[in-house]
Amino acid sequence: MLYQLYEAQRSLMEPFADFAQAASKLYGQGAVFGQTPIAQRMAAGYDLLYRLGKDYEKPEFDIKTVKVDGHDVVIHESVEIEKPFCQLRRFKRFTDEPHILHTLKSQPVVLIVAPLSGHYATLLRDTVRTMLQGHKVYITDWVNARLVPLSEGEFHLDDYINYVEDFIRYLQAEYGNCHVVSVCQPTVPVLAAVSLMASRGEKTPLSMTMMGGPIDARKSPTAVNNLAMNKSFEWFENNVIYRVPDGFPGAGRRVYPGFLQHTGFVAMNPDRHASSHYDYFKNLIKGDDASAEAHRTFYDEYNAVLDMDADYYLDTIRTVFQDFDLVNGTWEVKNPEGEREPVRPQDIHSTGLLTVEGELDDISGSGQTRAAHELCTGVSADEQHHYEVKGAGHYGIFSGRRWREQVYPKVKAFIEAHDKPQKRADKATVLTAEDTIKPTAAPKKRAASARKTAPARRSRSAVRTSP
């Protein structure tokens, strides 16, 4: 019922938001009432009302060009694989400079696994834009669960892991190898996916970079962790799960609604958000267009949220935040054949590991991501690195100045140190892209994988800080 009430309230607010937008333009500079004494204040007030009442849809990545070695490279965005709950999105780079083309072809292939935790993958736009300067980039673009028909079946945490495995295999088949970067929530399922592949004897990614994730949520618990740990599983099932109302493709699907998640985000720092909106109002009055646009850009992303399938959400609450199955060694994942396999990070041997944490992270506390090193005992000590970003909060480790100037150079150097030549054959010598465009959206068939379990090395690996 709550979801239906929310949709009714949103529909009721829509004409008022449209009126506020129109009124703001009427009082704008050069408009009908733009010369009145209080025009700027009226325009600013109506603009703020519009932004508080409008509906925020999924943003676009909107990455048109990036700089590579000082040259503009054009970006073409496409979907390589389309699954019911996720798209594997590629950012293909084009240039007509032969020496830049050679550089693009030789750069590492990176799969960025975006969070499925309320926001869209576009939250990592700055991450993608920056990494495109030195990498071939793919990203998991998760689908709003209210748009997925019931006929597509359920979606569990196990399915998330199987998706990640399929995407890794796809890139390995295309290029021979790849690197994986996970941000926040996906650090746990990514570690599980690579562990399962290692246990079967499959080829694993050349490196894993894990940033600000709850590998061990018991360490330095934050407000987010405390909520998940202090409420019973039944409380979540009975209080935050609702069915998608009629009018959406996924009508009837049980979900954790995005608007509830957004309410929780805002409730964590209400004073900060109120202050930010007041500053936006003042910047509009002063005519500070740059600051006002920065506010709009941030909140266009922050306020755009998606619904999560209830089974996936509840699995995550139980597995990651209540039973701590990964760190306790009790996690078993169901593969597409219906078999349950144990998650054994100690079976990973040939994949480098870099963990990144923000000193002031209030989502994933200090030590939670670094805990991955205690689990990956099969990775040699010189292949394990950890980096703490001084003064950075959660978003600062993958977006903004600290990400671009401090974190990205570390990540880039780590990936380059673990990269190997790609076996993909060049198509032609005269091209305007890093390679030719092939038909997309057709998933590769999953290769049958060996089920034998690789022996685990029990030696304890030390963790050292990246230079």
N, C-alpha and C positions, 0 to 999 in steps of 0.2 A: 504493500500500500504506500510506503514511503516514497518509492520510486515514482509512482503515479502522481503523488502530491508534488514532488519536485518538478516533474514535467509540466504539470498544470501551472505551477508558479512561474516556471520559465516561459511558458506561452503567454501568461498574463503580463510578464515584465517586458516582453519583446516590443510591443508598440510604444511603451514608455521610453525604452532605450532608443528606439528610432526617433522619437520626438526629441529626446535630449541631444542626439547627434545633429538633427536638423537645426535645433535652436542654437547650438554651439556655432554652427556655420553662419547663422543669421547675425550673430554678434561678432563674427570674426572680422579681421582687418579688411576693409574694402567692401564689406557686405552691407545689407540694408540698415542694420542698427549698429554698425561698427564704429560710428562717430560719437555715440552717446558716452557720457562721462564714465559709466561703469561697464562699458562694453567688454573690456578685457576680463574683468572678474566674472561677468555673466558667461562669456564664452568658455572660460576655464572651468567654472562650476558645472555647466552643462556637459562639457567634455568629460569631466570626472564622473558625473552621473551616468553618462553613456558607457564608459568603460567598466563601471561597477555593475551595470545591469545587462550588458551584452552577453551573448553566448559565444564562447571561444571554441572554434573548430580546430581540427588538426592542422598545425602549421606545415609549411613546406620547408624542405632543406634549403632550397633557393641558393645553391652554390653554383655560380655561373663560371667563374674562373679562379685559378690560384696561381701563385708565383712559384716557378721551379727554376732555380739558378738565375733569377732575375727576369725570366720570360713569362709572359702570360700564357697559361695553358687552359684550354676550354674544357669544361666538365659536362659530360652527358650522363644523366641519371637514368638507370633502367632497373627492371626487376629480373633477376636471374632465375630465381626459384620462387614459386608461389605455393604456399601451404595454407590450409584453412585459417590458422591462427598467426601466421607470420610470413613475411616476404623477405627473401634475401636480396638486398638492394645493392647495386654496384654503382660506383662513381667512376666512369670511364673518362680518361684524359686524352685530349687531342692537341696536336701541335703540327705546324708545318716546318719546324726547325729540326733538321736531321740529327744534330748533336743532342738536342733535348729529347728527341724521340728515342735515341739510344739509351739515354739516362732513364727514361720512363720504363723502358722494357726490362731493365736490369734491377729495378727497385723491388724490395720485398713485398710479399702479398700478406695483407693483414685483414683478419676477420674481427670486426668490433662487435661484441655481443652487448647490445643495449639493454638497459633494465626493463623488466615488465613489472612495474611497481606503481602504476598510476599515471605517469607521464609518457608521452610519445618518444620515439627514438630521436626525434628532432631536438630533444634536450641536449643531445651530444653533437649538435651542429658544429660548434667550435672545435670539438675533438676531431671530427671528420675533416673539416676545412684545413686544420693544421697538419694532420697526418697525410693529406693528399699532396703536400709538398715533397714528401719523400717516400711514399708508399702507394701501392695499389690497394684500394680500400673497398671493402664490402662491409655491410652492416645488417644486423637483424632488425627489421622494422615490424614490430608486433602489432597485431590487428585489434581494434576495439572489439571486445567480446560481444557487445550488443549488436554487432553487425554480422556475427557468425550464426547462420541458421542452426537450429537444433539437429537437423539432419547430418551435420558434420560431426556429431558425437561429442564426447567429453574431452576436456583438456586438463591433464594432470601435470604435476612437476616432472614425472617420468617422461611425459611427452615432450616437455621443454628440453630435457636432456637429449632425447632421441633426435629432436630437431637440430640441436647444436652438433651432434655427431654427424648427421647427414650433411650439414653445411661444411664441416671440416673435410669430410670425404670428397665432397664436390670440388673444393678448392685444391685438394691434393691431386685429384684426377686431372684438373685443368693445368696446374703449375708444377706438380711434383711435391710441393711442400707449402706450408703457410705458417703464419704466426697468429696468435689469438690474444686480443685485448678485451678484458671484461671490466665493466664499471658498475660498482655497487652490488645490487642484488644478484646479478648473474655470476659473480665470482664463485658461488657455491655450486650451481649446476654445471658451470664450465669445468671446475675441478673434478666434478663427478664424471662428466663426459670423457675427459682426457684420461681419467683413472680407468674407466671401463674399457676404453680403447687399448690402453697399455696392458691391462690384465688379459685381454684376448690375443695379444700379440700383434695388434694392428699398428700401423705407422701413426705416431702422435705428432702434434704440431712441434715446430722447431723451438718455439718459446711460448710462455704464458705470461702476460702482464695483468696483474690483478690490482684494481684500484678501489679503495674505500669500500670493501665488502664485508659482510658478516660471516666470515669463515668460522669464527668461534665467537658467537654473540654473548658468551658469558664474560668476556674480558671487557672491562670499562664500559658497562652497559649504559646506553643512552636512554632518553625518554621513549624513543621508538622501541628499543629492546625491552624496556620495563613493561610497556603496555602489552607487548606480545607474550612476555613471560609471566606476568602477574594475573592475566585473565585466563580463564579456562578455555579449552578448545570449544566446549559447548557454548560458551558465551559468544565467541566469534560466529559460530554457526547460527546462533539464534538472533543475534543483534545487528550484524553487518552484511548479511547475505539476503539479496532480494532478487526477484525475477524481473527480467526486462519486460516492460509493458508493450502493449500492441503498438504498431506503427513503426517498429524496427525489424530488420531482417532476423535478428536473434530473439524475437519475442518468445517469452517463456523460459529462456536460459537463465540459470542461477548464476548471479555475478556478485562481486564486490564492487558497487558502483563508484565511478570516478569522482562524483560529487562528494561522496563521503570521505574518500581519500584526500580530496582537496581541502575539505573542512578540517581534517586532521593536520594537514600541512600548515594551514593558516593559524590554527590553534596553538601550534608549537611556539610561534613568535608573533602574537597579535600586535604588540606594540611596534615591532619593526615594520610590519606591513602598513599599519595606520600612519606611521611617520613617513613611509615611502610615498603613500598616496597624497599626503599633505604637501610633501616636497614637490610632487608632480604638479599640484595645483599652483604652488608658488612659482614654479619654473615657467608655467604657462603664462602667468601674469607678467613675469619679468621678460618674457620673450626668449628664454633660454631653450632654444629648439633642440640643441644637442642633448641636454639632460632629459628633456621631455621625451625625445625619441628613444633614448636608452631605457627609460622607464617602460615605454610601450613595448619595446622589443622584448624585455625581460618578462613582463606580465602576459604578453601574448603567448609565450611559451609556458610560463608557470601556471596559468589558469586553464590551459588546454589539457584535459585529463581523459583517460579512457577507463572503461570497465574491465575488470579482470574476471576470468572464469572462476567460479566459486571453488571448483575442485583444485585448481592450481593454487589459488590463494590459501585455502585451508591446508593443503599439503605443505606449503611453505611455512606456515605458522607452526605446524606440528614438527616438521622435520628439522627446520633451521633454528627456531626460537624456543621450542619447548623440549623436544627430545634430544636435540643436539646430536643427531645420528651421524653426521659426518665426522665430528671430532671423537665421538665415542666408538666409532668403528662398527656401528650397527645398521648402517644404511644399505638397503637393497633396492635396486631399480629394476622395473619391469621393462624389458626390451620389446621391440615390435612383434616378436614371435611369442610374447606372453611369458617368457622365462624371467625369473628374478635373479639378478646378478649382484654380488657384493661390490661396494665401492671401496677400492683399496688404493689410496693415493701413493702408498709406498711402492706400488708396482711401476710408477713412472720413473724412467731412467734417462731418456734421451731428450727431454724437454727442459729448456732453461726456465727459471722462475724469477720473476721480478714482482715485488709487492710495493704498493705506494699507499701511504696514509697521509692525511692532513692533520697537522698538529691540533687544530681546533675543530675537528670533525664532530658534529653533534648528531650525526645519523649512524655512522659506524665508528664506534669508539676506538681509542688507541689500543693497538695490539690485536684487534679482531682480524684484520687482513693478514698481518704478519704471521698469524697462527698457521698459515698454509705451509710455512717452512717446517714446522714441527711434524706435519703430516707427510710431506714429500721426502721421506728419508732415503729414497732410492736415488734422488738427484744429488750429484756430488756438490760439495761445499762451494767450489769455485763457480758453479752454475746457478747459485742462489744469491739474489741481491734484494736489498730492502732500501727504500728511500722515504724519509719523512719530510714533508713539505712544511717548513716553518711558517707560521702565521696563516696557513690555509685552512679554510673550512671544507665542508663536504664538496660543494660545487667548485671550489677553487682548484681542486686537483685535476679536473678535466675540462674546465672552462675558464676563460679570462686570462689576465696577464700572467698570473703565477703558472697556469698550465702551459702557456705558450713559451714563457721565458725560463722556467725552472724544470717543470715536469717533462715536457715534450723532448728536450735535448737528452734527458736520461733514458726515456723510453726509446727514442730513435737509436741511440748508441747501443742499447741493450739488444734491440732487434737486429741491428747490423752485425753485432758480434756473433749472433747465433744463426745468421742467414747462410743459405747454401745456394749454389747456382740452380736456376730453374731449368727443368728439362723440356719446357714447352718449346716447340720448334717455331722459328720466325716464319710468318706467312709470306711476307714480301719485303723488299728493301725500300720501296717507294710507297710510303703510307703517311697518313696524317693523323694516325692514332697509335696508341701503344700496341694495338693489335686489331684485327678485323672484328667487326660486330657480327655476332652469331645470333640466331633466333633465341629468344629468352623465354622464361616462364615455364620451361619444361624440365622438371627435376630429373637428375640422373638416377638410374636404378641403384639401389643400395647394394653394394658389393657384399657378398657373403663373407663374414669375418670368422676367423679362427676363434674358438671358444676356450682354448687352453689358457690357463692362468700362468703368467710369467712369475718366476720365483722372486720374492721380495728381498731386497738387501736391507738388513736390519741396522746397518751402521748409522750412527747419529751424525747428521750434517750440521755444521755450523752455519750461521747466517751472517753475512758481512754487508756493510753498507757500500752502495755503489760509489765509485769515485766521482 
